[in-house]
Amino acid sequence: MAHSRSAQIPLGPPIPHGGYDPLRHHTAPGVLAVEPTVGPAAADLLAAAAVVELIRPYHGVLVHGDMNGDLGIAVSGGAPRPDLTMVSVAAALEAAGRTVRVRDENAHAGPAPAAARPPDLRMVKMQLATWRDDVRYVEQLRAAEPDVPVLMFGAVVTYLPGIDPGLAVRGDATRAVSDVLGSERLLVGAAYRLFPVDLYCDERGRPLLHLQASRGCDRTCRYCPYIRIHGRWSGRRLDELADDIRRLDDLGVHRIQFRDQDFPSDPGHAIEAAHVVAEASQNRMRWAVEGNLDRFTAPVLEALRTGGCDEIIIGIESTDPKVLRAARRRTLADLAERISAVVESGLNVRGLFIVGLPEDDWERLAATVRDALDLPLHAAHFSVYSPLPGESFGTRDTVRVEDIEPHVNFYRYPTCEAMTESEVRLAASLADRVFIAHRAGDPSWRELLAQITRAAAHSSTLRAARPAP
């Protein structure tokens, strides 16, 4: 078998495999579309293998793998989450008649037991925060058992330096594997039986799993990691979603986070999906969805509420129009009214914010934090903007994976002119603490907000003192 070939096998015109509509790439300037590709040796190995072992390594840091456009994010606490890409690849392999084994070492926070008999093929999920250790892990596997080939898969594989592309699955691994093997019906819910479901929990210790009723997004926000991998919005076949729900119900799982990037993008599909969840689980399932706030219309909200949804997660990013325009993010003049409408419908709203986008500064952040406190959000999170490998939005040079600090998701260099990278991290941390303290009735929020305000005033004074160019 010619494993030295380095060319990629293009997957040709997209087909409706894996239960989704055809993949449609974005063509907007600045959006990097990544084709799902399988190395030629990898394609041969996938075709020949009867038993495939999927591995997600652990290197001392908890990684939520299917987030950040499947690049993964490192987190400092809480319970592990399932990697939906890994689960979906398992489903694609099973749909093609393969026997699948799973070793989710990230969930176990250490080595997971290996089967006595080696598989025909191993596939290792690669993560942005731990990619250096993941590459070494693959090398060690290959050295320890040279007769068992090892493939790398996951969104970050596209950007890894010095690897053999012939032994890689790049881009959207679910679509790539499905296309190579001809997998059309993916039973993702059934594939979860292979995973340590009891370890994937919410903050109350209840099992929490991830599913998708759709993938991709029709927006073209410059910072978004999802649209480059998943492309434009495509819906999942609802009969397969119903099967997923029934399988999870049989496993005793009654809490889901839908990892759709824009769940209500097609309102009719969203409404039907909500009905499917309620019917398939006999109203036992509780769930959260993500999406663009302006798509959560009254009929969609009603269907979500009656279908068992109890939380929507929305990207607000900033309330400053200049920051949003530079990021090609739609601004909503009626943001507060729209959030109030969601809350009045009986759903909680979690707001996501980004600190350090190119036009950000301390003053704009302070205003956004004050707005967040006034909005009827039950929860909020302020994350640090980190540009994506291969792009230059907010940076002087094209970002490389080598520029991401090990075991975190922080880009090493400034992304906005008015704040250093250390200031951005401090600002995001302060903003998080302000919101949490405020909602908890802890008066310390005032001093924390004052720190942000003082930093804004100091920054403004320094800019005023600079000589004119």
C-alpha positions in Angstrom: 0.0 0.0 0.0 1.6 3.3 -1.1 1.6 5.3 2.1 4.2 7.8 0.8 1.8 9.5 -1.5 1.2 13.1 -0.3 -1.5 14.2 -2.7 -5.1 14.6 -1.5 -8.2 12.9 -2.8 -10.7 15.6 -3.6 -14.1 14.5 -2.6 -15.9 15.9 -5.6 -19.3 17.5 -5.7 -21.0 17.4 -2.2 -23.7 14.8 -1.8 -26.3 14.6 0.9 -24.5 12.0 3.0 -24.5 11.8 6.7 -28.1 13.0 6.9 -27.3 16.6 6.0 -28.0 18.7 2.9 -25.0 19.2 0.5 -22.1 21.3 1.9 -22.1 24.8 0.5 -19.0 26.9 1.1 -19.0 30.6 1.8 -17.5 32.8 -0.9 -17.4 36.1 1.1 -14.0 37.8 1.3 -12.0 36.7 4.4 -13.9 33.4 4.9 -11.5 30.5 4.5 -13.4 27.5 3.2 -11.8 24.2 4.0 -12.6 21.2 1.8 -13.0 17.9 3.6 -10.2 15.7 2.2 -8.8 12.3 3.0 -5.2 11.4 2.2 -4.8 8.6 -0.4 -3.2 6.2 2.1 -5.9 7.1 4.6 -8.6 6.3 2.1 -7.1 2.9 1.4 -6.8 2.1 5.1 -10.4 3.1 5.8 -11.6 0.9 3.0 -9.6 -2.1 4.2 -10.1 -1.9 8.0 -12.7 -4.0 9.7 -12.0 -2.8 13.2 -11.3 0.9 13.8 -10.3 2.5 17.2 -11.0 6.1 17.8 -8.8 7.9 20.4 -9.0 11.3 22.0 -5.8 11.8 24.0 -5.4 13.7 27.3 -2.4 15.8 28.1 -3.2 17.4 31.4 -5.8 19.9 30.2 -9.5 19.3 29.6 -10.5 20.1 26.0 -14.0 20.5 24.7 -13.3 19.1 21.3 -16.2 19.9 19.0 -16.2 23.6 20.0 -14.3 26.5 18.3 -15.2 25.1 14.8 -13.9 21.6 15.9 -10.5 23.1 16.7 -11.4 22.6 20.4 -11.1 24.8 23.4 -9.1 24.2 26.6 -11.1 24.8 29.8 -9.9 25.1 33.4 -12.7 23.2 35.2 -15.9 21.4 35.0 -16.8 18.0 33.6 -15.7 16.7 30.2 -17.9 17.0 27.2 -18.4 14.6 24.3 -16.6 15.3 21.1 -19.5 15.3 18.6 -17.2 15.1 15.6 -15.7 11.9 17.1 -19.1 10.5 17.8 -20.3 11.3 14.3 -17.2 9.7 12.8 -18.0 6.6 14.8 -21.5 6.7 13.4 -20.1 7.0 9.8 -17.8 4.1 10.4 -20.6 1.9 11.8 -22.9 2.9 8.9 -20.2 1.5 6.6 -20.1 -1.8 8.5 -17.0 -1.2 10.6 -16.6 -2.3 14.1 -15.7 0.7 16.2 -13.9 1.0 19.5 -13.5 4.2 21.5 -10.8 5.4 23.9 -11.8 8.9 25.2 -8.8 9.6 27.4 -9.9 13.3 27.7 -13.1 12.1 29.4 -11.1 9.8 31.8 -8.5 12.5 32.4 -5.9 9.8 31.7 -5.3 6.6 29.8 -8.4 4.6 28.9 -8.2 0.8 28.8 -7.2 -0.7 25.5 -8.6 -3.8 24.0 -6.5 -7.0 24.3 -6.5 -7.4 20.5 -5.2 -4.5 18.4 -7.5 -2.9 15.8 -6.9 -2.8 12.1 -6.7 1.0 12.2 -6.5 3.8 14.8 -7.8 7.4 14.3 -6.6 10.1 16.7 -8.6 13.3 17.2 -6.3 16.3 17.1 -6.9 19.5 19.2 -5.6 23.0 18.8 -4.7 23.5 22.4 -2.7 20.3 22.6 -1.6 19.7 19.0 2.1 19.4 19.8 1.4 16.6 22.4 -1.2 15.0 20.1 1.4 14.8 17.3 3.9 13.2 19.7 1.2 10.8 20.8 0.5 9.7 17.2 4.3 9.2 16.7 4.5 7.0 19.9 1.5 4.9 18.8 3.1 4.3 15.4 6.5 3.4 17.0 4.9 1.1 19.6 2.8 -0.9 17.2 4.1 -0.3 13.7 1.7 -2.9 12.2 -1.3 -0.8 13.2 -1.6 2.4 11.1 -2.7 5.6 12.7 -4.6 8.5 11.1 -5.0 12.0 12.3 -8.4 13.7 12.1 -10.1 16.9 13.1 -10.3 20.5 11.9 -6.8 21.4 13.2 -5.1 18.7 11.1 -5.3 21.0 8.0 -2.8 23.4 9.7 -0.3 21.0 11.3 3.3 21.4 10.1 5.4 18.5 9.1 2.8 15.7 9.1 2.2 13.2 6.4 -1.0 14.4 4.6 -1.5 11.0 3.1 -2.3 9.7 6.6 -4.7 12.5 7.5 -8.4 13.3 7.4 -8.6 17.1 7.1 -11.5 19.5 7.4 -14.9 18.2 8.3 -14.0 14.6 9.3 -17.7 13.5 9.4 -18.3 14.4 5.8 -14.9 13.2 4.7 -15.2 9.8 6.2 -18.8 9.4 5.1 -18.0 10.3 1.6 -15.0 7.9 1.3 -17.0 5.0 2.8 -20.4 5.9 1.2 -22.1 6.3 4.6 -25.5 7.8 4.2 -27.4 7.1 7.3 -25.6 8.2 10.5 -27.0 6.9 13.7 -25.2 9.3 16.0 -27.4 8.5 19.0 -26.6 4.8 18.7 -22.9 5.6 18.4 -23.0 7.2 21.9 -23.3 3.7 23.4 -19.5 3.3 22.6 -18.6 6.4 24.7 -18.4 6.9 28.5 -21.7 8.7 28.6 -21.7 8.8 32.4 -18.7 11.1 32.4 -20.2 13.8 30.3 -22.2 15.9 32.8 -23.6 19.3 33.3 -22.9 21.5 36.4 -25.5 19.5 38.4 -23.9 16.1 37.5 -26.6 15.1 35.0 -25.6 13.4 31.8 -25.3 16.1 29.0 -24.7 15.1 25.4 -24.3 16.9 22.2 -26.3 16.5 19.0 -27.0 18.5 15.8 -30.2 19.2 13.9 -28.2 21.3 11.5 -24.8 22.6 10.9 -23.1 25.6 9.4 -24.3 29.2 9.2 -25.2 31.6 6.4 -23.6 34.6 8.2 -20.0 35.6 7.4 -18.6 36.9 10.6 -14.9 37.4 10.3 -14.0 35.7 13.6 -16.2 32.6 13.3 -14.3 29.3 13.2 -17.4 27.3 12.3 -18.3 28.6 8.8 -14.9 27.7 7.4 -15.4 24.0 8.3 -19.1 23.5 8.1 -19.9 26.0 5.3 -23.4 27.5 4.9 -26.4 26.2 6.8 -27.6 22.7 6.1 -30.4 20.8 7.9 -30.2 17.2 9.1 -32.8 14.6 8.2 -35.4 14.7 10.9 -36.0 11.0 10.9 -32.4 10.4 11.9 -32.7 13.1 14.6 -35.7 11.3 15.9 -33.7 8.1 16.1 -30.9 9.9 17.9 -33.3 11.2 20.5 -34.9 7.8 21.1 -31.4 6.2 21.5 -30.4 8.8 24.1 -33.7 8.3 25.9 -32.9 4.6 26.1 -29.5 5.4 27.6 -31.2 7.5 30.3 -29.9 10.8 28.9 -32.4 13.6 29.1 -30.3 16.7 28.6 -28.8 17.8 25.3 -26.9 20.8 24.0 -27.5 21.2 20.3 -24.3 22.2 18.7 -25.9 23.7 15.7 -24.2 27.0 14.8 -27.5 28.6 14.0 -30.4 26.4 15.1 -33.2 28.7 13.9 -31.6 29.6 10.5 -34.4 27.8 8.7 -37.4 28.5 11.0 -39.5 25.7 9.5 -36.8 23.2 10.1 -36.3 24.5 13.7 -40.0 24.2 14.5 -40.1 20.7 13.1 -37.0 19.7 15.0 -38.5 20.9 18.2 -41.6 18.8 17.6 -39.4 15.8 16.8 -37.4 16.1 20.1 -40.6 16.3 22.2 -42.3 13.4 20.4 -39.3 11.1 20.3 -38.5 11.6 24.0 -42.1 11.7 25.1 -41.4 15.2 26.5 -38.6 13.9 28.7 -35.7 15.7 26.9 -34.5 19.1 28.1 -32.2 21.0 25.8 -30.3 24.1 24.8 -29.7 25.6 21.4 -27.3 28.1 19.9 -28.2 30.7 17.2 -28.5 34.2 15.9 -30.9 36.2 18.1 -32.8 37.8 15.2 -33.8 34.3 13.9 -35.6 33.4 17.2 -39.0 34.6 16.0 -42.2 34.1 18.1 -43.3 30.9 16.4 -39.8 29.4 16.8 -39.7 30.4 20.5 -43.1 28.8 21.1 -42.0 25.6 19.4 -38.8 25.5 21.4 -40.5 26.0 24.7 -43.2 23.4 24.1 -40.6 21.0 22.7 -38.5 21.0 25.9 -35.9 23.7 25.2 -35.0 25.7 28.3 -32.1 27.8 27.2 -30.9 29.6 24.0 -27.2 30.6 23.7 -26.6 33.7 21.6 -23.5 35.4 20.3 -23.6 39.1 21.3 -19.8 39.6 21.1 -19.9 43.3 21.7 -22.6 46.1 21.9 -20.3 48.6 20.2 -21.3 49.1 16.5 -17.8 49.8 15.3 -16.5 46.6 16.8 -19.3 44.6 15.2 -19.0 46.3 11.8 -15.3 45.6 11.6 -16.0 41.9 12.4 -18.8 41.8 9.8 -21.3 41.0 12.5 -24.9 42.2 12.2 -25.9 44.9 14.7 -29.3 44.9 16.3 -30.8 48.2 17.4 -33.4 46.3 19.4 -31.1 43.9 21.2 -32.7 44.3 24.6 -36.2 44.0 23.3 -35.4 40.8 21.5 -33.8 39.2 24.5 -36.7 40.3 26.6 -39.1 38.6 24.2 -37.1 35.3 24.6 -37.2 35.6 28.4 -41.0 36.4 28.3 -41.5 33.2 26.2 -40.2 31.2 29.2 -36.6 30.5 28.0 -33.3 31.5 29.6 -30.7 33.4 27.6 -27.0 32.9 27.8 -25.0 35.7 26.1 -21.5 35.1 24.7 -19.1 38.0 24.3 -15.7 38.3 22.7 -12.9 40.6 24.0 -10.1 41.7 21.8 -11.6 42.0 18.3 -9.7 44.4 16.1 -11.6 47.6 17.0 -12.0 46.8 20.7 -10.6 48.9 23.6 -11.1 49.3 27.3 -13.8 52.0 26.9 -15.9 49.9 24.5 -15.5 46.8 26.7 -16.6 48.9 29.7 -19.7 50.0 27.8 -20.4 46.4 26.7 -20.1 45.1 30.3 -22.6 47.7 31.6 -25.0 46.8 28.8 -24.6 43.1 29.7 -25.6 43.8 33.3 -28.7 45.6 32.1 -29.8 42.9 29.7 -32.1 40.2 31.0 -29.4 37.5 30.6 -29.4 34.6 33.1 -25.7 33.9 32.2 -22.9 35.4 30.2 -19.3 34.5 29.2 -16.6 36.8 28.0 -14.0 35.0 25.9 -10.6 36.1 24.5 -10.5 36.6 20.8 -8.0 34.2 19.2 -7.6 34.4 15.4 -7.7 31.2 13.4 -4.8 29.4 11.8 -4.4 30.5 8.2 -6.0 33.9 8.6 -4.8 37.5 9.4 -8.0 39.1 10.8 -6.8 41.3 13.7 -3.1 40.3 13.1 -0.2 41.6 11.1 0.8 38.2 9.9 -0.9 35.0 8.9 -1.6 32.9 12.0 0.2 29.6 12.4 -0.7 26.9 14.9 2.7 27.5 16.4 1.4 30.9 17.5 -1.1 29.4 19.8 0.2 29.0 23.3 0.4 25.3 24.5 -2.5 24.0 26.5 -4.6 27.2 26.2 -6.4 28.9 23.3 -4.5 32.1 23.5 -2.8 33.7 20.5 0.6 35.1 21.4 0.3 38.5 19.7 -2.0 41.5 19.9 -5.3 41.4 17.9 -6.4 45.0 18.5 -4.3 48.1 18.4 -5.6 49.6 21.7 -5.0 46.6 24.0 -2.1 44.2 24.5 -2.7 40.5 24.6 -2.3 40.5 28.4 -4.7 43.4 28.7 -7.3 41.5 26.6 -7.0 38.4 28.9 -7.3 40.6 32.0 -10.3 42.4 30.6 -12.1 39.2 29.7 -11.5 37.8 33.2 -12.7 41.0 34.9 -15.8 41.2 32.7 -16.7 37.6 33.6 -16.2 38.3 37.3 -18.3 41.5 37.1 -21.3 39.7 35.6 -21.1 36.7 37.9 -20.8 38.8 41.0 -23.6 41.1 39.9 -26.0 38.2 39.3 -25.1 36.6 42.6 -25.8 39.9 44.5 -22.2 40.2 45.5 -21.4 43.9 45.9 -17.8 43.3 44.7 -19.1 43.7 41.2 -18.9 47.5 41.6 -15.2 47.5 42.4 -14.5 45.0 39.6 -16.3 47.2 37.1 -14.5 50.2 38.5 -11.2 48.5 37.6 -12.4 48.2 34.0 -13.5 51.9 34.1 -10.2 53.1 35.4 -8.4 51.1 32.8 -10.6 52.7 30.2 -9.9 56.2 31.5 -6.2 55.5 31.7 -6.2 54.2 28.1 -8.1 57.3 26.9 -5.6 59.6 28.6 -2.7 57.9 27.0 -4.2 58.1 23.6 -4.9 61.8 24.1 -1.3 62.4 25.1 0.1 60.8 21.9 1.4 63.2 19.3 -0.6 63.6 16.2 0.8 61.5 13.3 
